[in-house]
Amino acid sequence: MRTPLALLAVVAATLGPVAAASAKEIASVKVCGAAGCRDVTDRATTAIVDGGPPTTPPGAAAPFFRVKVTMKAEGGQDVPGWTNLWVPSAGLLRGDDGTWMSPASTTVDALNRLVSGIRPLPAGRLALPAPVAQPPAASAPAPSAPPEDGGLPTAVWAFIAAGALGVAFALARVAAAAVAARRGGSAPAG
């Protein structure tokens, strides 16, 4: 069996970025806290770049750190990185694009090692998005009235009728095939 070229293209497109990302390594990591920024590259592991699934921001401002990451490309040159916000008390990470993430425990452990011994930035400096106003509670729709005759709704009858027609059609084909087999011919194409 031949593998379709389209399938190979999809696999290459999927695995291409993974191979490129694995060719990169951390060039430097700085943690910024209340006393300024500190180079913590020697404590950094690749787990710190794992982010996590998107989630909602913390319910209230809390002390936090800025984590500045620079990557080294395959050719050895430093490439622009990003700055995340790490809120240890909430266990949440905010990406450069403003997306809040819930990182895996390995990432949480790696980030906590990075910030160990560094005083965080004060909670008052953590900008959180304004709470989204909840729309007024909609009243539940009134339950639909039962059919006047106390019987089944029209839609149910339509499904029953369609099913019955399908069974009748299938039985007619079986009967036609049986008659044709007794006569020695073949059933009409249908």
Secondary structure, DSSP 8 states (H G I E B T S, - for coil): ----HHHHHHHHHHHHHHHHHHT-EEEEEEEEETTEEEE-GGG--GGGG---SB----SS---BEEEEEEEE-TTS-EEEEEEEEEETTTTEEE-TTS-EE---HHHHHHHHHHHTT---B-GGG----------------------TTSS--HHHHHHHHHHHHHHHHHHHHHHHHHHHHHHTS-----
